[in-house]
């Protein structure tokens, strides 16, 4: 990272808080949808995806200037990989800090969402790892990574909040997996045996598919935007706005 970035502890807090709130939105709206529309799975998915689109957009707008609003280990990993060529992006210690903060935040968000709806925290039994679901995760993650880094490469990071929110909302519907596309969120959703949950046995396959999808997305990025590595500091959105208050 450049010296203009906020201190690492502040960025870590933003990543923990953002991922916590993101999972709270996903799990909480899933529980609410299940309670409000118990016999209509399609309507449940619509309610869940709508809340996620709106919530994720707001979170990126609020926390992006601090940490870049990654909220996702594959985004942070991609930022580190791209930055190795140009001396930008996350350093390896920063990458580790981001991933830990994101994972702790995701698990905390699931636990808090359960508590808000007075649903006991328990391990999900919802199996998801079919071949179709795993392919869906590859597609969803590849598209997300390509979108985020392409916006940064073309100096359109200001559009990341609505664009990422819109993509995730669409991917809820056009992918078979409902687009987790995030290893931390996948881990957090294990801790809620509700509409949004995922069984532990399905998690390794989902995470592997997400890593494959990230690699595909970065490959497409390299083919389409060869100079993208120079923009690693601007992922998901430029985050040097807080430099005036170090």
N, C-alpha and C positions, 0 to 999 in steps of 0.2 A: 504494500500500500504506500501511497505517497504521504509526505509529512502533513499534507493538508487535510487528511481524513481525521474525523473525531477519534478520541482515544479508543483502544480496543475494548476496554471494559464497558464503555458507553454503547459501542456497536453490539457487543454481546448481549447486553440488557435489551436492546431493541430487537435483536433476533429472537431472544427467549420470549419476550412479551408478544411479539408479532406472531410467532408460531403457536404460542399458547392461545392467543385470541382466535387465530385461524382455525385451530382444531375445536375450540369452543363453539365457533360458528357452525362448523361442519357437523359436529356431534350433537350440539344443542338443537340446531334446526332439524336434524334427523329425528331426534326424540320427539320434538314438537310435532313434526309431520306425522310420525307414527301414531301419536295420540289424537291428533285432529282428524286424520283421514285413515283410520285403521284398516279399511277394506279396499283402499285404492292405492296401489303401489306407484302407479304413474303419477298421481297427484302428489304423493310423498316425494318422489324424485324432483318434481317441479318445484315444490316448496324448498327442498334441500338445496337445489342448484341455485335458485334465485337468491336465497340468503347468502350463499357462498360467493356469488358474483358480486353482490353489493358490499359484503363485508371485506372481501379480499381487496377490492378497489380502494376502499377507505383505508385499510391498513397500509397499503403501499404508499398512499398519499401522505399519511401521518408519519410513518417510520422510515420511509425511503431516504430522506435527507440525512438520517443518522447512520444507517448501516447498509443502505442500498436495497433493503427489504427483500433479501433472498428468501428467507423462511423455508429453505429447501436445500438439503445437502447436495443434490445433483447440480443445482445452480452454483453453489459455492465451489464445488469441485470443478465445474466447468470454468469458473472465474480463475481458479488457481492454474488449471491446465493452460488456458489461453495466455495468461499473464507470464508464463515462463519464457515465452519467446521475446517479450518486449520489456520485461522488468516491471510490469504493472500488475494489477489485481492483488489477490490475497497471497500472503506468504503462507508457508506450511503451518507454522504455529497459529496463525490467524484462521486458517481453514479448520484446524482441529477445534479451536475455540468456537467458531461458528456452528460446526456440526454438533458439538456437545450442547450448546445453548439451544439449538433448534430441537434436538431430541428431548431434552428435559422440558422445554416449553410445550412440545406436542403431548407428552404424557400428562403434564400438569393440566393442559387444556381439556383433555378427555375426562380426567378426574373431576375437575370443576364443573364441567357440563353435566356429568352424572349427578353431582351434588345439587345443582340448581333445580333439576327436575325430580329430585329425590329418588333417583334410580341408583341402586347400589353399584359400586364399581366392581366389575367382574370381567374375566377374560371372555372375549367374544367366541362364539362357536360358529360364526358365519363363514363357511368355506367359500373361497372365491377363486382359487388358483386353477382354473381350467385352462386349456390351451388357448381358447379364445380370449379369456381375461388377460392372460400374460401378453398376448399379442396386442391387446388393447392398451396395456401399460407401456409397451414399447412405442406404439404410435403416439399416445398421449404425451409421453415424456419427450420424445424427439421433437414434436411440434412445439412444445413449451420452450425447450432449450433454444431451438432455432428462432422462435419469436423474440425471446428476451435478448439474445445476443445480437440478432439482426437489428433490433431497434437501437441498441447501444452503438453498433458499428455505423449506423446511418444517422447518428446524432438526433434520434427521435425518442430518447429515453423519457421525455415528458409525457409521451403517450402510453408508457408502460402500464400505469394503473388501470385505465379503461381497457387497454388491449389484452393484458393478462387476465383481467377479470372476465372479459368477453370470451376469451379462448377457453378458459376453464369451464365457464358455463356451457359453452357449446360441446366441449369434450365430455361433460357429464352425459350427454345424449348420444353422441356419435361414436363413442367407444364402449365396448362391451363391459369394461371394468368400472365405468363411471369415473374414470380419470383421477386416480389417486396422484400419480406422477410425482411422488414426493416420499422418500424413504422415512423421514421423520414423522410425517403425518400418518404414514402407514403403521409405524410402530405405535404411535399414540392411539390410533383407532382400535388397536388390540384390546384396550382397556375399557371398552364399552360394548356390552353385549346387547346392542340395539341396532336400529336400521343402518347406521353408519359404520358398524363394527367390522372387524376382519379377524378370522381365527389365526392363532399363532402359526399353525401349519402352512397357511397361505402366505405369510409374510416374507420368508426367504425368496420364494419365487417372484413375488411382486417387486422386491428390492432389486433382485438380479435383472428383471425385465426393465426396471427403471434405469439401471446403470447402462444396459444395452441401448435403451432409447436415448440416453444422454450422449453416448458415443455416436449414435447415428445422427443426432441433432448437430453435434459439433462437426462431424464429417460433412454434412450438408452446408453448414456455416462456412467451413473452409473452402468449399467449392464455389459458393455463391458470393461470399464476402471475405476475400483473402486477407484484408487488412484488419479484420475484426479483433485480433489480439491486442491492438493498441487501445481498444476501448474497454478493457477489462475493469478499469476503475469506475466505469459508469453503469455497472450492472447491479440491480435491475434498473435503478434510476441513478443519476449522478448524486453522489453523497458527500460532497464537500461543502454543502450549504451551512453545515454546523461549525465550520472551521473558525468562524468569528468568535465562538464561545468554547474554546478548548478546555 
